[in-house]
């Protein structure tokens, strides 16, 4: 009987430890429902991408715009220069200063 109680107690302890670890491994979700990956070691910032990663990151960044073709064109151009694409579908350009500060001749933002 004591052995059964010990095994049950051990199983409960393992279950609690597994639940605690899984809750720490899940990235926090923002109000918009997307995962918020902007945390230490997440890979955002100047020079955080390799050139071959630009297409995938720009596809993600431009996936919700109605102007997909120009968004992809300029995003890929900016990523090739800055090796950085901000997180999310819009905004968050402060994470990548090069991407944020590259302007058109008229002074508007070059990068989507």
C-alpha positions in Angstrom: 0.0 0.0 0.0 2.8 2.4 0.8 4.4 1.6 -2.5 1.2 2.6 -4.4 1.0 5.9 -2.5 4.6 6.6 -3.4 4.1 5.9 -7.1 0.9 8.1 -7.2 2.8 10.9 -5.5 5.7 10.5 -7.9 3.4 10.6 -10.9 1.7 13.8 -9.6 5.0 15.5 -9.1 6.2 14.6 -12.6 2.9 15.9 -14.0 3.3 19.2 -12.2 6.9 19.6 -13.4 6.0 18.8 -17.0 3.2 21.4 -16.9 5.4 24.0 -15.5 8.1 23.5 -18.1 5.6 23.5 -21.0 4.1 26.8 -19.8 7.6 28.4 -19.8 8.4 27.1 -23.3 5.2 28.7 -24.9 5.9 32.1 -26.4 3.5 34.8 -25.1 0.6 35.8 -27.4 -0.2 39.4 -28.1 -3.7 40.9 -28.2 -3.7 40.4 -32.0 -3.4 36.7 -31.7 0.1 36.5 -33.2 3.1 35.2 -31.4 5.3 37.9 -29.9 8.9 36.9 -30.7 10.5 40.2 -29.9 12.5 39.1 -26.8 16.1 38.5 -26.0 17.8 36.1 -28.4 14.8 36.0 -30.7 16.8 37.0 -33.8 15.4 40.5 -34.5 17.6 43.5 -35.0 20.2 44.8 -37.5 22.0 42.0 -39.3 20.0 39.3 -37.7 19.1 37.5 -41.0 21.1 35.8 -43.7 20.3 37.0 -47.2 18.5 33.7 -48.1 16.0 34.2 -45.2 14.7 37.5 -46.6 12.1 36.0 -48.9 10.4 34.0 -46.2 10.4 36.9 -43.7 9.1 39.3 -46.3 6.3 36.8 -47.3 5.3 36.8 -43.6 5.5 40.6 -43.3 3.5 41.3 -46.4 1.0 38.4 -46.1 -1.9 40.7 -44.8 -1.6 43.7 -47.2 -3.7 44.3 -50.2 -0.6 45.6 -52.0 1.4 42.4 -51.9 3.6 42.9 -55.0 5.0 46.3 -54.1 5.3 45.3 -50.4 7.3 42.2 -51.3 9.5 44.1 -53.8 10.5 46.8 -51.3 10.6 44.5 -48.3 13.1 42.2 -50.1 15.1 45.3 -51.2 15.3 46.6 -47.6 16.1 43.2 -46.2 18.9 42.7 -48.7 20.4 46.0 -47.5 19.7 45.8 -43.8 19.5 42.0 -43.2 16.6 42.6 -40.9 12.8 42.5 -41.2 10.7 43.8 -38.2 8.4 41.4 -36.4 4.6 41.4 -37.1 2.7 42.5 -40.2 3.2 46.3 -39.8 4.9 48.7 -37.5 7.6 47.5 -35.1 10.3 49.2 -37.3 12.2 50.5 -34.2 13.6 46.9 -33.9 15.5 47.4 -37.1 16.9 51.0 -37.4 18.3 50.6 -41.0 14.9 49.3 -42.1 13.2 52.2 -40.3 15.5 55.0 -41.4 15.8 54.2 -45.2 13.6 56.9 -46.8 12.4 57.7 -50.4 13.4 60.8 -52.2 10.3 62.5 -50.9 11.1 61.6 -47.3 8.5 58.8 -46.8 9.4 55.3 -45.6 11.0 53.1 -48.2 10.5 49.8 -46.3 7.0 48.4 -45.5 
